[in-house]
């Protein structure tokens, strides 16, 4: 693991108590999901509401298109099109969206 930069140390009683790191770095430290699971609620949105997995996950997580688009480094309009599309998204795009939502790429694949 590379050196951590942009770390904020929060002290309590003059001693380090917490380390705040950039969100992207936090996501990279999370364990990789070998057995990716999709919650029942997400599956329900796909089946009952006809949503694709990107929209279903975003809805399930209570996130807006604007939030996800900003985190993924894409426009809200692009995300909106991705959520309407039945086309398969490129792996690089799925990786950006998965990181933005804190889930694995496998959880976004049909």
Protein Blocks (a to p, Z undefined) as FASTA:
>chain_A
ZZdehiacddeehiafbdcddfklmmmmpccdfbacddfklmmmmmmnopafklmmmmmn
opafklmmmmnopafklmmmmmmpcbdcdfklmmmmmmmnopafklmpZZ
